[in-house]
Amino acid sequence: MSQQQELPDNWNDKTYSVSALAKIFVILVCVIIIGIDGWISWNARKSDLRDAEVTTGNISKALAQHANDAIQGADAILLSVADQVSDAGIGTERIAQMTPALKRLVAKSPQLHGLFIYDADGKWIVNSMGALPPQANNADREYFKYHQTHEDLEMHLGPPVHSRATNDWIITASRRLNLPDGSFGGVALATIDINYFRRFYDGFDIGDSGAIVLALADGTILTRRPFEDKFIAYDMSGSRIFRNYLPQSPIGTRLERSTLDNVERLYSYRRLEKYPLVVIVALSENEILAAWRHESIIYAIGVAILLVLICVFGFRLIKQINLRLLAEKEAIKARDALQQLNQTLEKLAHQDGLTGLANRRHFDLALNEEFSRATRNASALSLVMLDVDCFKQYNDIYGHQAGDECLRRIGKVIKGVEQRPGDLAARYGGEELALLLPSTDVEGAVKVAEKICTEIHALGITHAGNPNGVVTISAGVNSLLLARQELNAQQLLKGADEALYAAKNNGRNRVCAAALGST
Ligand SMILES: Nc1nc2c(ncn2[C@@H]2O[C@H](COP(=O)(O)OP(=O)(O)OP(=O)(O)O)[C@@H](O)[C@H]2O)c(=O)[nH]1
């Protein structure tokens, strides 16, 4: 037998839950793929920025060392010149003859632009160029004023200025010269060519939007790559690097937007230990992340195609699942309807059309089956045969249709006594009815039969042809006992029929049992 599949009440919920689960699965897969791609991409970005940090850090270290060496070299020369001037005495003839020596020093030092000595009034005494412009006086220069007012003999780095000798941009490194009595006697000046740094900075690959800055510690730019005249001496003390970061740490790296050209850059800054100078190396964030962006876009396109494919196939699959579930539902519904129909047909095939009781065919099958079971199990089985009294007269008096209605009502009463699962009330034929009572001994069956007789009498269906004035019924009971196992089903039936015959003969409206006789 094929196993029958029931359509559960919550079938629709299940369909929705399978469909919803499949949708959630597809969405989850998409979200995970997007998440993994985002995570990989974010890490690649971080790694590129980390590499750029290392690069800018290394360049800034090299540039700081270069600036330190250049200034240190200039300072050493300046110191020896200052010593010579002090030895010779400012304003003496020996000083005026120092030009060739100064020239040689400048020629040997690539960073030097010139060497100059000024007296206490700022007047030019000697320089490495040789020519002394008439009336030339540098008393108005920042470095001159500084030494005039500061007694220390340390080197002083000044802001960039245009050379009065050559008009080039120069950085000034100067020392105070004292007279023998310790009073201010003048200034020794070494000028450093800004182009010296520019040439060096041009040798680094910092991309198209990268920048290198050499500035004084107060934020005054000495030189910058890319070089533009307007940036020389520009005050960048208001930038975050000078305002916030350098006061906290002399070395660092930050991602910032430039205050000069508004470009987002990764800045590595470093203040020199010995001199008030700061070098800054910056790489454009755009250029650092250009390769990463390119790769990320390609990955994103790949992931997008993958997601579209997953969605298309996933949702097609879900549609197929839904269609299959729908078809399954329809098939189960159709099968159930067919089953119902079969049950109805089967019921009709076993039912008597008038009374609704089992028909003769059903009764015969049930009798044989219950008989076999009773003999097999050595259990009791009783049979009650019932016949409406004087029914011919009832038909004659009230008509055949009234007779049918009477039978229907009697059938209802007999049906009402079917209490156990095996009990079966049937229309045996015509106005004769039968009641099969498995596991019921004769006493029990007689009681049931008497109950039926009483209830039918109590119906009070007027019957002028019946001596009782109402419709009554007679019953014959026969039971299968263990002592009488030699009986067969037909004999059981025959015995019940004989008992019924006896009930009729004994005056009707009564019950007779085959073994016990009339009650
Ligand atoms: N209305 C109707 N009458 C039926 C049906 N089946 C049988 N009969 C009638 O029931 C009557 C049975 O009559 P009898 O066998 O002579 O028995 P009785 O008149 O009941 O007399 P007793 O059984 O001796 O009391 C017949 O007249 C049948 O025509 C039925 O389905 N409907």
The ligand as an SDF file (V2000), in Angstrom:
LIG
                    3D

 32 34  0  0  0  0  0  0  0  0999 V2000
  -43.2550    0.6640    2.8210 N   0  0  0  0  0  0  0  0  0  0  0  0
  -42.4010   -0.3850    2.6840 C   0  0  0  0  0  0  0  0  0  0  0  0
  -42.8690   -1.5760    2.8450 N   0  0  0  0  0  0  0  0  0  0  0  0
  -42.0470   -2.6610    2.7440 C   0  0  0  0  0  0  0  0  0  0  0  0
  -40.6810   -2.4950    2.4520 C   0  0  0  0  0  0  0  0  0  0  0  0
  -40.0880   -3.7070    2.4190 N   0  0  0  0  0  0  0  0  0  0  0  0
  -41.0700   -4.6380    2.6980 C   0  0  0  0  0  0  0  0  0  0  0  0
  -42.2550   -3.9880    2.8700 N   0  0  0  0  0  0  0  0  0  0  0  0
  -43.5240   -4.5370    3.1680 C   0  0  0  0  0  0  0  0  0  0  0  0
  -43.5320   -5.1180    4.4400 O   0  0  0  0  0  0  0  0  0  0  0  0
  -44.5550   -6.1510    4.4250 C   0  0  0  0  0  0  0  0  0  0  0  0
  -44.1380   -7.3680    5.1270 C   0  0  0  0  0  0  0  0  0  0  0  0
  -45.2800   -8.1210    5.3930 O   0  0  0  0  0  0  0  0  0  0  0  0
  -45.2550   -9.5320    5.9820 P   0  0  0  0  0  0  0  0  0  0  0  0
  -43.9930  -10.2440    5.6110 O   0  0  0  0  0  0  0  0  0  0  0  0
  -46.4930  -10.2090    5.5780 O   0  0  0  0  0  0  0  0  0  0  0  0
  -45.2380   -9.3370    7.5100 O   0  0  0  0  0  0  0  0  0  0  0  0
  -46.0850   -8.4390    8.4650 P   0  0  0  0  0  0  0  0  0  0  0  0
  -47.2540   -7.8390    7.7940 O   0  0  0  0  0  0  0  0  0  0  0  0
  -45.1620   -7.4050    9.0730 O   0  0  0  0  0  0  0  0  0  0  0  0
  -46.5510   -9.3760    9.5460 O   0  0  0  0  0  0  0  0  0  0  0  0
  -45.6900   -9.9490   10.6530 P   0  0  0  0  0  0  0  0  0  0  0  0
  -44.2490   -9.8860   10.2760 O   0  0  0  0  0  0  0  0  0  0  0  0
  -46.1320  -11.3750   10.8420 O   0  0  0  0  0  0  0  0  0  0  0  0
  -46.0100   -9.1200   11.8540 O   0  0  0  0  0  0  0  0  0  0  0  0
  -44.8780   -6.4020    2.9500 C   0  0  0  0  0  0  0  0  0  0  0  0
  -46.1820   -5.9080    2.7020 O   0  0  0  0  0  0  0  0  0  0  0  0
  -43.8430   -5.6030    2.1950 C   0  0  0  0  0  0  0  0  0  0  0  0
  -44.3950   -5.0860    1.0150 O   0  0  0  0  0  0  0  0  0  0  0  0
  -40.2240   -1.1870    2.2540 C   0  0  0  0  0  0  0  0  0  0  0  0
  -39.0790   -0.9460    1.9830 O   0  0  0  0  0  0  0  0  0  0  0  0
  -41.1520   -0.1730    2.3990 N   0  0  0  0  0  0  0  0  0  0  0  0
  1  2  1  0
  2  3  2  0
  2 32  1  0
  3  4  1  0
  4  5  2  0
  4  8  1  0
  5  6  1  0
  5 30  1  0
  6  7  2  0
  7  8  1  0
  8  9  1  0
  9 10  1  0
  9 28  1  0
 10 11  1  0
 11 12  1  0
 11 26  1  0
 12 13  1  0
 13 14  1  0
 14 15  2  0
 14 16  1  0
 14 17  1  0
 17 18  1  0
 18 19  2  0
 18 20  1  0
 18 21  1  0
 21 22  1  0
 22 23  2  0
 22 24  1  0
 22 25  1  0
 26 27  1  0
 26 28  1  0
 28 29  1  0
 30 31  2  0
 30 32  1  0
M  END
$$$$
